[in-house]
Amino acid sequence: MKRALKLLLSLAVTVAFSWWAFRGTHWAQQWESLRSAKVGWIGLYFVFLTAIHLTRTLRWGCLLSGIERVPFRPLNEASGIGFMMLIVLPFRLGEFARPFLIAERSRIRRSAAMTTIVVERITDGLSIALLLMVLMVFLPSGTVEARYVHLGAYATFAVFGGGALFLLFSLWQHDRAVALVRHTLGLLWPKGAEKAASVVDTFVGAMRQLPPRRELAAFFGLTALYWGLNGAGVTLLARAFSCADGGCTPLHLSFFAGYVVMCVLVVGVMIPAAPGMMGTFQAAVKLGLTLFLPAAVVSSSGMAFANVLWLCQTGQQVLFGLLFMSTSQLSFRQIAGRLSVDATEASASSPSVTTGG
């Protein structure tokens, strides 16, 4: 019953954001933009997506190196399948995929691997929030759209900054952090307070297995490269909709604008929605484009760009996941069933916080 309610709520979010994203869309002009899209730029974007996947995979390997140095092939398989599961499974079950898959391919425990996922999420959330706040300094702040973006950046920074501070406090004062969770959560959720404190205790213990300084520096360097490739890829894909033949409304996006749109998109897809991020994805791209382009361009070529961006990202991750799943001789049902059990156990231990991305 609880999962059915969550599914209905996520579908309601998807419908609401899809309505907002596609209202006022000029469908005929959008179709012309799609027909006139330059395949070469779309193909180049797939090259960027492959580089992004490899960067993200190697970055995770740097975090895991404090526990065990995992060879590239099993690391890549776990990443590819895990990223696909994150997109296609409901209730954020895909978050448990990479820890489960890497535990099957190494001596790393799932709880320790899950710790690295949390560190990734916090690092990415803080990086995007800080980057967006810096970029917004150079944009007018009087419009409604700009205020929404500022609010999203501040909220993201507050959530992930708070998470980072708690992790640092937990590493510094392990026992006090566990006691803090036990006592504060006990006021709201007495039955689960002890279990949640146990989870925090295990989590902090795993956090002490951080990689060496060299690997940690590589992690942050690859993080910068990862987001750099993402922003550049968004900008270059927009060039596919320049409409050079004059048959549609041209879309022109500078690199500065491309990085702003990328940041707004990352914040937007943190909103819990149905599998595939349909609706929230297009709405976030539309909001980002509205900061730079006239409404007539956004509602035609802009929405065509948003849909192709979504299709490319989703298609690439699903394709890689299916490819690695076939080479690993794993079935979708087998992985999804195991993840469902893990998620049930986790939710019984502590309340979950969705971080997205």
ABEGO torsion letter per residue (X at the ends): XAAAAAAAAAAAAAAAAAAAAABGBBAAAAAAAAAABBAAAAAAAAAAAAAAAAAAAAAAAAAAAAABBBBAAAAAAAAAAAAAAAAABBGGAAAAAAAAAAAAABABBAAAAAAAAAAAAAAAAAAAAAAAAAAAAABBAABAAAAAAAAAAAAAAAAAAAAAAAAAAAAABAAAAAAAAAAAAAAABAAAAAAAAAAAAAAAAAAAABBBAAAAAAAAAAAAAAAAAAAAAAAAAAAAAAGAAGABBBBBBBAAAAAAAAAAAAAAAABBBBBGGBGAAAAAAAAAAAAABBAAAAABAAAAAAAAAAAAAAAAAAAAAAAAAAAAGBBAAAAAAAAAAAAAAAAAABBBBBAEX
